[in-house]
């Protein structure tokens, strides 16, 4: 499987919250400055992208004084434009509407082409059949893994000389993605993207971010970690505080665990860990209890039409003891891991254990950028590719998907389904010689269409 090679340790930095906000992340940003600047140069230096992140920052307006100070410091020490750093703090919320990779119209009227960018995650909370303790296991998958995998670190947040919490972070992003607040009634947490019905989310998200100027969920979680030391109050806070977008929050404690499916204003659904040994709960990025078909079109899976959740369930159901060792095997099994899995965690509050890894990530080095042609031994840094006659003699594969309105190539794409289309959908047309298929919904049909991500 993908996890047969040795995992790497996660870099660790102390974040002193008693420092001026502009100085807190200095060591982190200086350490990661090279890869940060490479990412900006390769992915955010075009006129169109510069215009977009400046408009996002302008219409969002300034963040609270503390976060604004951290943004200024990260920009200064990372050598990244201030507006780009500010827009990056909204990355988690905005990416929920960037899948599938279609055009997005912003509140100020600009329309942006989609990009091959996605978050995919797996979270499992299980009760050990041996000692009965609860372990939290997590895979974090990111597109652009060759940069973001090299920007991942653990931040140990201190105040008045005492550790408050430890969290997995991405350089340039102030908010935690995974972490632990230690203590007898402490808790772990994990954030997973929750992909909602796309059209119903865009309008609300834009309103929440750019009109109501809601606090991002990441900053809310950071403040919860700083100020709440017990599982029950943390679960209550993260079940009720207003968010800007949908998401999953996965939390474990001593002898307990929950999965919270959040809507912006309230809690949509809750899964609770059972009392019996070998009980488990798990989530990827989709509402499986509502039979969400999108999970079968998940581009982060090992192959098209595969559900990471079902793969994980198959492994867990076959185990006589879901302990930390077996959970680590599960995270690294080909049924569960993605080629862009950049971070893994195994945590047990009762044992005061927080183990993290940088797995052997296929897409973290030697991968090919969006829009580039693939050689036979290469893989894309993003998720998908499509066949085109513009790559090599007789054609070849290019990284990225085809936008709606583009003709699919005749080649093997027609036998694979529509995964080469950004919207995972195509229709018959005589306007596309060879394949007779054009990406996107059939304009002659008036039935509503589900946008699969």
N, C-alpha and C positions, 0 to 999 in steps of 0.2 A: 504494500500500500504506500500511500504518499508519505507516511510517517516513519519509514524504515530507517532513514538517516538520523544522525544525532541532531537534536534540537539545540539551539543556541540560547545562552542566557539573555535576559532582558536587561538593558542598561538601567541604572538606578540613579536618581537625583533627589536631593533634599530640597523641598520647596518651603521656605520660611515665610509664613504668612504675616510675621511681624515686620517684614521689610516693606518699604514703599512698593506699591503694586508694579511700578515700572522696572524694579530691580529683581523681582521674584524669580523670573524665568531666564535671567541673564546667562547662567551656566548652561542651561538646556539649549538656548538659542545659539550660543557660540559653538557648542558641540555639534549641532545639527545644521549649522549655517550653510555648509557646502551643498548638502542634498536639498535643502529648502530652496536655495537659489537655483539649483538645477531644475527642480520641479517648476518653479515660476517661469524660468526661461523657456522650458520645453512646452508647458501647457497653458501659461497665462500671460504670454508676451505679445499676442496678436492684438491688433487694434480693436477687434470685436470683443475679445475677452476683457481687455482693459476698460473699455467703455462700459461693459456689463458690470464688472465688480465696483466701478466707481458709482454707477447708478444705484446698485444694491446698497452700498454704504450711505449714499446720499439720502435715499428714501427711507432707509431704516433709521437714520439719525444716530446720535451718540448713545452708547450703552450706559449703564450706571457707572458712577465715578470710579469704582474699584475695578470693574472689568475694563473700562476705557483706559485706565492706567496700565493694566496688564497688556492690552493690545498695543499701546504706544511702545512699551518696553520690548515686546516681542518683535515689533516692526524694526525698532532701532538696532537691536542686537542680532536679529536674523537677516538684516539687509533686505527686507521685503517691503514693498509699498504699503503704506498705512491703510489705504482703502481695501487692498487685497486681504490684509490681515483681519480687518473688521468684517468683511464679507465672509471670510473663512469661518467665523464664529457661528454663522447661520447654515453651515454646510449640512449638518445632520437634518435640519428641518427641510431645507430646499431639495435635498436629494430624493425625498419621498415622492416628489412630483416629476422627477427626471427619469422615471422608469415607467413604461418603455421610453426609449430615447426619441421622443417626438419634440416638435416645436413647442415652446412654452411662451405664452404671452404674459408680460409683466404688467403690473398696475399702471405704469407710466407709458404703456403703449408699445414698448419695444418687444419684438419677437426674437427669441434666441433658438438656434438649432440645438437639438439634443446632442448629448455626448455619451460615449460608451462608459458609463460610470455607475457603479452600484455598490451597495453594502449587502453582505449576506452573513448571517450569523447562526450559530447553533448554541442553545443553552439547555443544560440538563441539571436537574436537582434530584439526587437519589439517596435512599437510605441504605446504608451498608448492612448486608445480611449477617455479617460477623459481629461487629461491635455496636451496630445500631445508630452510629453517628451519620450526619447528613453532609454530603459533599456536593459542591457546586462546580460543574465543568462547563467550559466555554471555549468556542472557536469564534474568532473575529475574522471575517473575510472582507477585504477591501479591493476595489479596482485601483489601478495605479499602484499596485503592490510593490513594484520595484523601487518606488520612492517611499511610500508610506510604511512599508515594512522596515525600512531603514531610518524611520523617524519615530519609531515606537519606543516608549520607555515607561518605567514605573516611577511615579512621583510619590515621595513620602512627605506628606503635608504636616508641617509642624506649627505650633503656636505656643508661645511662652515656654519653649524648650520641650514640649510634650508632643508626641505623635498623635495626630487626630485621625488620620486615615491614610491608606496606601491605595493608589489608583493607577491604572494603566492609562497612558496619555499618548497623544500624537503631538509632536513638536509643532508649535504654532496654533494649537487649539487649547483654550483654557479649561475645557470641560472634561470630566472623567468619563470613560467609556466602560470601564470594569473596575472593581475595587473591593476593599474590605475596611470596615470600621471594627477594630478588634474589641474584645471584651466578652464577659460571660454571656451577656445578652446582645452581643454585637450582631453585625450582618454583613453579608456580601451583596453586591449588586452587579447587574449587567444590563446594558441597553441594547436592544435589537430594533432594527428598522421594522415597522409594521406598515405594509403597503395596503392602503385603503383603496376603495373605488376611486379611480383617478379624478374624474370630473368633479365628484362631490368634494374632493379635498383641495383642489387648486384654489377655488374662490375663498374658502375658509382660511387656508394657510396664508394667502396674500393679505387678507384682512387682518389676521392675527399678528403678522410680522410687520406690516407696513402702515396699517391704520391704527390698530390698538397698541402696537409696539409691545406685545407681550414678551415677558422674559423667556429666554430659550430654556427648554427642559434641561439641557446640560448644566446651565448655571443654577437652576433650581436644585438639581441633584448634588451639585457641589456644596451648596449651602446646607442641604440636608446632612451631608456627610460631615460638614464642619460643626454643626450645631446639635445633631440628634445622635445619642449614643446607644439607642435601643431599637430592636427589630420592630416592635409593634408601632411605635410612633413614626418610625421611618416609613413603614408600609402605609400607614394612614396618610402621611404627608404626600407620598408619591402616588397615592390613589386619588387624591382630591385637589391638589394644587393645579390651577389652570396651566395647560401646555399650549404651545403654538401648533403642534402637529400630533398625528397619531404615533404611537410607539409601544413596544413591549418593554416592561421592566421586570427583570428576573431577580429574585432576592432569596437568600437562604440565611438561616440562623441556627441556633442550637436546637436541634430536634424539630426544625420547621423549615418550610419553604413555600414560596408563592410565585406565580406568573401573573402579572398585571397587564391586561390589554387595555391601553389607554386611548380614549378619544380626547380631543383637546379640552373639553369641559368636564369630563367625568370618566368613571371607570366603566368600560364596556363589558369586560368579562374577567373572571378571576379563576385560576387553577390553583388548588391547594394540595401540597404533598400529603399523601396518606400516612397512617400510623404504623403500617406493617413493614417489616424488613423486606428489602428489594423493591419497595414502592418507588416510583419515579414520576416526574413530570418533565416535559420538554417542549421547546418551541424553536422554530426557525424564524420565518418572517411573515407567516400567513395564518389567518384565522381558520385552522383546520376544523374546529368544531362547527363552523358554518359551511364546511365542505368547499372552501375557497379553491377554485380550480387553478388559480394563478400559481400555486406551489408546484404544479406539474410542468409549468413553463419557466421554472426558475433557472436563469442562465448561469448561476454559480454552481449548479450540481455537476457531477462527474460526466453526465451526458444528458442531452435533451430528453425531457419526459420523465426524469428521475426526481423523486422527492427525498431531500436529505432527512426530513423528519421520519418518513417511513423506513429509510435505511437505518437510522439510529434506533427506531423502535424494534426492528427485526433483531438487531444485535443485543439490545437490552433485554428483550423477552427471552433470549436464549441463554442468559447468564444465571448461574446459581448464586452469584454474589456480586452485586453492582458496587464494588469498592473503588477506591481511587485508581488503582492499577488498571482495572477493567474500563473505567471511564476514560483514562488516558488512551487506551487501545481504541476505544470507540471514537474518540475525537479524531484519531489519525487513520481510521479506516477509510478506504476509498468510497464507501457508501455515504460518508459524512463530511470528510474534509474536502475543501475546494482547492483549485490550483492557486488561488489568491488568499488562502488563509495565512494571515500575518502574525497572529497572536493567539496564545492558548493560556487558560487558567484552570487550576484545580485548587479549590479553597474549602476549608472546613473550619467554621467558627469555633466549634467545641474543642478542636485540637489546636486552635490558634495557628492554623496552617494556611499559607498563601503562596502557591507555587505557580510560576509563570514561565512561559517558553516562547521563543521565536522558532516556529516549526520550519522544516525544510520546504520552503515555499517555491513552487515551480515558477511562478511569475515574478519573483522578487529579484531575479537577475537573469540576464541573457534573453529577456523577452522583447517583443517587437512592439513599437508604438502604434497607436491608432493611425490608420491611414497608410500603413506601410505593408509591403508585400511580405509574405511568409516564405521561408525556406522550409524544407521537409522536416528538419530537426528543431524548428523554432516553435514557440508559442506566443500568443498575444498577451501584452500586459493588461489589456482589458479582458472582456469576457468572450466576445463573439468574433467571427470572421465571415466573409462571404466570397464566393467565387467570382472572378472577374477576368476578362480577356486582357486587361491592362497589366497583368502580372505574369511575365515570362512568355515564352513561345507556347502558344496553345492555351494560355491562361493559367491562373493560379489563384491562391487565396490571399485576401487582403484583410487586415485587422479592422474591426468595426462592422456595424450592421448597415443595412440599406434603409434609407428613409422612405416613408410613404410616398408613392409616386414613382419610385425607381423600378426598373425592370429587373427581374431576377434572371440570372444566367441559366441556360439550359442544363449544363453539366449535371453534377450529382445533387444540386440543391433541391431539385424537384422530388427526389426520393427521400429527403431528410425531414420533410415538413417545412415549416416557415420560419425556422429559427434564424435564418440569415436576414430576415426583415426585422427592423427595430420593433415593430408592433406585433411581431409573431403572427402576421396575417397577410394573405395575398388574395388576389382575385383574377379570374380569367379575363384576358383582353387580347385582341388581335394587334394591339399597338406594340406588343413586345414579341418580336420574332424569336423563334427558338423555344423559349420556355412558355410563352403565352401567359405568363403570370406577372402581375405588377403588385408591388408591396402596398399594403393598406387595405381598408375595407372596400367592398364593392359599392361604388357610388349609386348604383341603380337600386340598391336595397335600402329600405327605410328602417329596417329593424335596428334596434339599439345594439351596439357592439361592445363587448367587454374588452378592455385593453389589458392584455396579459403582459405581465412583467417578467 
